Amino acid sequence: MKAGEEMSIKRRLILSNIAMVIVPVIALLLVEMILGIFLIYVFHMKVDANFERIFVMLRWIALIVILMLTNGLITYFVSKSIIEPVGQLTNAAQKISKGQLHFQIEPKGEDEIGQLAKTFEQMRRELEEAGKMRSKYEENRKELIANISHDLKTPITSIKGYVEGIRDGVANTPEKMDRYLQTIYTKALDLDHRINELFLYSKLDVGSVPFQFEVVDVHKYLLDLTEELQFELEREDVTIAYDTELADSYRAKVDREQLKRAITNILHNSIKYMDKEEKQIQIRMQLDADHIRIRIEDNGSGIPQEDLPYVFDRFYRVDPSRNTAKGGTGLGLAIVKRIVEGHGGKIWAESEMGKGTSISFTLERVKADEKNINH
């Protein structure tokens, strides 16, 4: 057995059984020698029949005492090394069965029971972590319900108000009626948009959105997407440009529709808070180690530094009153983060007040010999 290695229970029991035989024999031989010396030299007894009778009687008494002591001590020490840790595990199991997980199991050794105690402690930690995650999930669920109720209440209240106005005859002219109906229609579209975003985020959050990955040339994909978005953004007087310093084409496995949704969400979020007369957005493609990095920059009002770490959290609003006025749900960038993570990438934001914000995310590059390329 190596130094520092814990003796196994099996070996311990075998050695204890051997000791129960060897120790009494050795002890009895020593007792007989000492007993003979005492009887002859201390009590000056003659070796005769009486001496033999007394010696045999004392030897039997010594044997019984030796067997009792040996068996008792060996049994005590061996059982102590087994019963105590087993008792500890029993108490731990009882606590866990009652839902008490805030304690620690300390293994008493490295034998089989010690290994069992380590496994038990690992199980306890995992159950404790699962309990914390469950509590966090429950808190998030309550927060989600509260935010959903708040976000849906505003357009519903507005729709109810305009419907009641029509019923009460407030819209007493064709112009007012058209305005009321148009407002109701606009609010209904807003409500539908909010519900769709909530539904999409909840599916992304639990991983139930299937990604249809295909290998695409990211440069050509971004070029085509920018041209497509330019027509949509012209109505809002926004100029969008795509730029890259890379000479070669680089490919990645992406879900074309989900990636388009992510980029569109970033653009719409940027447009909401642009305060310049010339609204500009620039998309750049760069290389970052083994990843393709896409950077979307705007010249908006910027985001305070203390808010940057939270812009991708669900329902987080840098300026709640302003965001609500513009019809935001606080889910746009949270959806973007889930989509990017679904592609195995990372996302982050940088900003400077008064100059603008840039949001960057990465996509994993594929090998040069990858086939099935789609543009």
Salt bridges, closest charged atoms under 4 A:
GLU6 OE2 - ARG12 NH2 3.93
GLU32 OE2 - ARG59 NH1 3.03
GLU110 OE1 - LYS118 NZ 2.93
ASP111 OD2 - ARG12 NH2 2.77
GLU121 OE2 - ARG124 NH2 2.73
GLU121 OE2 - ARG125 NH1 3.33
GLU128 OE2 - HIS102 ND1 2.97
GLU128 OE1 - ARG124 NH1 3.03
GLU138 OE2 - ARG141 NH2 2.45
ASP151 OD1 - HIS150 ND1 3.73
ASP151 OD1 - ARG194 NH1 3.78
ASP151 OD1 - ARG317 NH2 2.91
ASP190 OD2 - ARG194 NE 3.08
GLU197 OE2 - HIS193 NE2 3.55
ASP205 OD2 - ARG314 NH1 3.96
ASP205 OD1 - ARG338 NH2 2.97
GLU228 OE2 - LYS260 NZ 2.44
ASP243 OD2 - ARG284 NH1 3.02
ASP275 OD1 - LYS276 NZ 3.16
ASP288 OD2 - ARG293 NE 3.92
GLU297 OE2 - ARG284 NE 3.26
GLU297 OE2 - ARG295 NE 2.64
GLU341 OE1 - ARG338 NH1 3.88
GLU350 OE1 - ARG295 NH1 2.99
GLU352 OE2 - LYS355 NZ 3.47
